[in-house]
Amino acid sequence: MTTNPYRERYERLLVWMGDHDITFQATGEQLGVDGATVRFACQGATCPMSHHMKLLELGFPSELLPEALDKPRGRPRKVPKFPGFVQHTSHV
């Protein structure tokens, strides 16, 4: 069974939120997303930069938040390999 290495930080965040009567649903409303989206973002290693900045503006302690990082969503696109298109490299 694998455990989340960010669990301790997340649990401290939950305590802080409880002390301030803050819910994920209320936070999501401030960010313009669903509460589940906020919960998911706070459980991992990173969260979108826009969410991170807004959470800081709302008064969340930076040490309880994941690293701010915008990652591309979804699978990377494959480069098409057209059989009729052959690239010629010139050796000048």
N, C-alpha and C positions, 0 to 999 in steps of 0.2 A: 504494500500500500504506500503510495507516494503522498507526501504532505506538501502543502503550499508553503514555500519558504517565506512568503510575505504575510503569513497568518498572524504573527505577533503584532506587526504594525497595524494590520486590519483590525485585530481585536482591541488595540489601544484606540483606534479611530472610533470603533463602536462605543467604547466607554465614553470618549469625549463627546460624541454625538448625543448619547443618552444624558450626560450631564447638562447639555445645552438644549434638551428637548427637540433635537433636530432629527428628522426622518429622511430616508432616502427619497421618499415620494415628494416631500417638500423641497428637498435639494434639487430633484429632477425638474420640478416646476420652475425653479429659479434658472436652471440651465437650459430649459426648453426641451428636455428629453424625459423619458420614462424613468421612474425610480429604480427599476431593475437595471437600466443602463448605467446609472450612477453606481449602484452596488457592484456590478460586474467590473467597472473601471477601477474602483477602489480596491478590489481584491487582487489585482495583478501587479506586475512589475512597472507597467507604464499606463498612462492615460493620455487622451488627446490634449494637446497644449491648450486649446480653447477651454476645455473643462477644468484643467488645472488652474489656469489663470482666474476663472470665475470662482472656483472654490477658495482660492486665496483671497479674492475680493470679498467673499462672504464671511471670511474670518477663520477658515479652517487652518490649523497649524501645518506648515509645510513639511515638518518631519513625519506627519501622519499620512501624507499623500504619496501616491506612486510618482515616479519620475515622469516629467512632462515630455512626451515624445509623440509626434505625428507619424504613424506608420501607414504605409499603403494598405488599403483594404482588399481582401480577396486574393486569389492566386495571381502570380505574375503572368503577364501575357506572353504567349509563345511567339517567336519570330517565324513568320511564314516561310516555307521553303518551296518556292515555285520551281517545278522541274524544268520549265522552259527558260528560266532566268538564271544564267550562269555569270557569276562575277569573275571578271578577269582582273588579275592584279598585274600591274606593269612594273617591271624591274628596270628602273632607269638609272 
